[in-house]
Amino acid sequence: MELKWNTFETIGDSEADIAAQFVTFIKAKKNLKFYKNQSAVYFISTNAGNFSSIAFWENALKHSPRFANPGIFPWTLANATSGYIARQFGITGPNYTIIEPCLNREQLISNYKTDKLKYQLKNAICVQWEIKVVKNLLSVLAKWTILQ
């Protein structure tokens, strides 16, 4: 299986802002279609949720930390971007946030083939990105592809 990577680059005020820009960009690609529980999201990053976590705690300190308890949902912030992407495209199949320093192509393809058999997947969107701070804004250079 050959992976044909596309790129997306942007800046924004927050991870949520960048994710919204990414979804708008993908939605502009008219030939893409997702199939609810027969589509998947694979999101690969070493810093997924880092900046959302910082914003979460800054907000908690500003307003009151007594209600801030991510301990009951420890992966929520790390999975926020992949969950957002899935919701925006109506994807209800497998949704993974993979925290790794680099893309393991063989493992990604193996995961997709396994999920394809198990869930009768028709496709999956795979996104690899790293966010960094540039001049007080967040910047991302993302690679993305559709697995079929």
KATAVEN-V684216 format. One line per field, one symbol per residue. burial: b if it has 16 or more other ideal C-beta (glycine too) atoms within 10 Angstrom, else e. A space follows every 50 residues. Layout:
# KATAVEN-V684216
burial->???
This chain:
# KATAVEN-V684216
burial->eeeeeeebebebeebeebbebbbeebeeeeeeebbeebbbbbbbbeebbe bbbeebeeeeeeeeeeeeeeeeeeeebbbbbbbbbbebbebebbbbbbee eebeeeebeebbeebbeeeebebbbbbbbebeeeeeebebebebbbbe
